[in-house]
Amino acid sequence: MTTESPLHNKYSLVRGAARRARQLQSGALPTIAAKSIKACRVAQDEIEQGSVKFVLPVQTVEPPLPVLS
């Protein structure tokens, strides 16, 4: 697994914030003192401040299967 910057691209930032927001809605405690009570905003602030990190799996390329004739 590799640790990616939260600003690697917008798509990964949105996915990370959405996952963290679901965790917050399920009862996880915020890692920062947020000004907002909305889970999505708190998740974005946590990622922006670096208190929450998300890890992307390393993609492996499988060799093609041999063709049987």
Backbone as CSV, one residue per row, in Angstrom:
resi,resn,N_x,N_y,N_z,CA_x,CA_y,CA_z,C_x,C_y,C_z
1,MET,0.834,-1.174,0.000,0.000,0.000,0.000,0.880,1.239,0.000
2,THR,0.381,2.276,-0.619,1.131,3.523,-0.660,0.290,4.639,-0.072
3,THR,0.948,5.556,0.602,0.258,6.712,1.146,0.308,7.810,0.107
4,GLU,-0.841,8.328,-0.231,-0.934,9.368,-1.240,-1.253,10.699,-0.573
5,SER,-0.827,11.775,-1.188,-1.198,13.105,-0.742,-2.705,13.270,-0.937
6,PRO,-3.394,13.928,-0.007,-4.829,14.113,-0.196,-5.145,14.968,-1.410
7,LEU,-4.191,15.738,-1.886,-4.428,16.578,-3.042,-3.835,15.965,-4.302
8,HIS,-3.640,14.640,-4.295,-3.107,13.943,-5.460,-3.968,14.260,-6.682
9,ASN,-5.254,14.150,-6.519,-6.206,14.623,-7.514,-7.553,14.822,-6.821
10,LYS,-8.458,15.513,-7.466,-9.741,15.838,-6.836,-10.570,14.596,-6.568
11,TYR,-10.478,13.623,-7.452,-11.272,12.410,-7.302,-10.896,11.673,-6.024
12,SER,-9.610,11.503,-5.766,-9.196,10.774,-4.565,-9.514,11.580,-3.306
13,LEU,-9.467,12.902,-3.394,-9.846,13.725,-2.248,-11.323,13.542,-1.919
14,VAL,-12.167,13.538,-2.931,-13.612,13.372,-2.720,-13.913,11.986,-2.150
15,ARG,-13.269,10.951,-2.703,-13.497,9.591,-2.197,-13.051,9.452,-0.746
16,GLY,-11.909,10.020,-0.425,-11.410,9.949,0.955,-12.310,10.695,1.919
17,ALA,-12.768,11.868,1.526,-13.656,12.656,2.378,-15.003,11.962,2.554
18,ALA,-15.505,11.343,1.501,-16.785,10.635,1.599,-16.682,9.449,2.543
19,ARG,-15.582,8.707,2.438,-15.392,7.548,3.324,-15.287,8.005,4.780
20,ARG,-14.519,9.070,5.014,-14.350,9.578,6.375,-15.676,10.132,6.900
21,ALA,-16.456,10.803,6.059,-17.752,11.331,6.483,-18.682,10.200,6.910
22,ARG,-18.656,9.079,6.181,-19.468,7.922,6.581,-19.019,7.384,7.940
23,GLN,-17.713,7.378,8.184,-17.209,6.934,9.483,-17.703,7.859,10.591
24,LEU,-17.668,9.173,10.330,-18.135,10.136,11.328,-19.627,9.971,11.595
25,GLN,-20.407,9.734,10.547,-21.846,9.547,10.720,-22.161,8.256,11.469
26,SER,-21.238,7.295,11.395,-21.447,6.017,12.087,-20.973,6.052,13.535
27,GLY,-20.460,7.196,13.974,-20.090,7.325,15.376,-18.621,7.552,15.660
28,ALA,-17.768,7.597,14.637,-16.346,7.866,14.867,-16.184,9.298,15.387
29,LEU,-15.221,9.485,16.254,-14.980,10.811,16.808,-14.087,11.622,15.876
30,PRO,-14.371,12.920,15.730,-13.509,13.775,14.903,-12.119,13.883,15.523
31,THR,-11.102,14.018,14.695,-9.730,14.121,15.183,-9.289,15.570,15.367
32,ILE,-10.158,16.518,15.003,-9.860,17.944,15.160,-11.066,18.623,15.799
33,ALA,-10.834,19.820,16.310,-11.942,20.635,16.809,-12.486,21.409,15.611
34,ALA,-13.548,20.902,15.033,-14.097,21.492,13.818,-15.130,22.565,14.153
35,LYS,-15.231,23.544,13.260,-16.224,24.605,13.429,-17.602,24.144,12.988
36,SER,-17.647,23.172,12.097,-18.902,22.683,11.544,-19.318,21.392,12.243
37,ILE,-20.616,21.114,12.225,-21.093,19.844,12.762,-21.424,18.868,11.635
38,LYS,-21.330,19.335,10.396,-21.629,18.480,9.248,-20.458,17.539,8.994
39,ALA,-20.768,16.256,8.844,-19.739,15.228,8.708,-18.855,15.452,7.483
40,CYS,-19.443,15.870,6.380,-18.675,16.069,5.145,-17.658,17.194,5.313
41,ARG,-18.061,18.290,5.929,-17.157,19.429,6.143,-16.051,19.060,7.133
42,VAL,-16.408,18.341,8.194,-15.411,17.909,9.180,-14.386,17.001,8.512
43,ALA,-14.846,16.074,7.678,-13.946,15.158,6.981,-13.002,15.921,6.068
44,GLN,-13.506,16.914,5.342,-12.654,17.719,4.465,-11.609,18.474,5.271
45,ASP,-12.017,19.043,6.406,-11.077,19.777,7.254,-10.012,18.855,7.831
46,GLU,-10.406,17.652,8.229,-9.444,16.691,8.772,-8.388,16.325,7.725
47,ILE,-8.815,16.072,6.513,-7.873,15.713,5.445,-6.980,16.899,5.104
48,GLU,-7.569,18.080,5.041,-6.816,19.291,4.710,-5.725,19.570,5.738
49,GLN,-6.019,19.335,7.024,-5.055,19.588,8.087,-4.078,18.436,8.274
50,GLY,-4.330,17.321,7.606,-3.408,16.198,7.693,-3.600,15.318,8.907
51,SER,-4.715,15.469,9.615,-4.943,14.628,10.792,-5.529,13.274,10.413
52,VAL,-6.025,13.150,9.192,-6.543,11.886,8.678,-5.870,11.629,7.344
53,LYS,-5.392,10.423,7.162,-4.765,10.058,5.899,-5.485,8.848,5.341
54,PHE,-5.476,8.717,4.048,-6.050,7.537,3.437,-4.996,6.881,2.580
55,VAL,-5.113,5.586,2.450,-4.103,4.788,1.767,-4.731,4.145,0.544
56,LEU,-4.040,4.252,-0.568,-4.498,3.626,-1.797,-3.732,2.327,-1.997
57,PRO,-4.405,1.259,-2.391,-3.692,0.001,-2.629,-2.803,0.104,-3.868
58,VAL,-1.710,-0.603,-3.829,-0.818,-0.649,-4.983,-1.441,-1.561,-6.024
59,GLN,-1.544,-1.065,-7.240,-2.145,-1.868,-8.294,-1.059,-2.721,-8.938
60,THR,-1.322,-3.997,-9.020,-0.367,-4.906,-9.657,-0.914,-5.331,-11.014
61,VAL,-0.025,-5.485,-11.932,-0.404,-5.907,-13.274,-0.147,-7.408,-13.387
62,GLU,-1.189,-8.131,-13.705,-1.052,-9.586,-13.847,-0.618,-9.896,-15.272
63,PRO,0.246,-10.897,-15.424,0.658,-11.273,-16.788,-0.523,-11.857,-17.539
64,PRO,-0.558,-11.672,-18.846,-1.688,-12.233,-19.629,-1.655,-13.752,-19.606
65,LEU,-2.815,-14.323,-19.717,-2.922,-15.792,-19.752,-2.430,-16.306,-21.107
66,PRO,-1.768,-17.465,-21.104,-1.279,-18.000,-22.393,-2.472,-18.439,-23.251
67,VAL,-2.300,-18.278,-24.534,-3.337,-18.670,-25.488,-3.105,-20.147,-25.846
68,LEU,-4.146,-20.941,-25.646,-4.050,-22.356,-25.972,-4.568,-22.574,-27.401
69,SER,-3.803,-23.268,-28.203,-4.265,-23.505,-29.582,-4.444,-24.970,-29.859
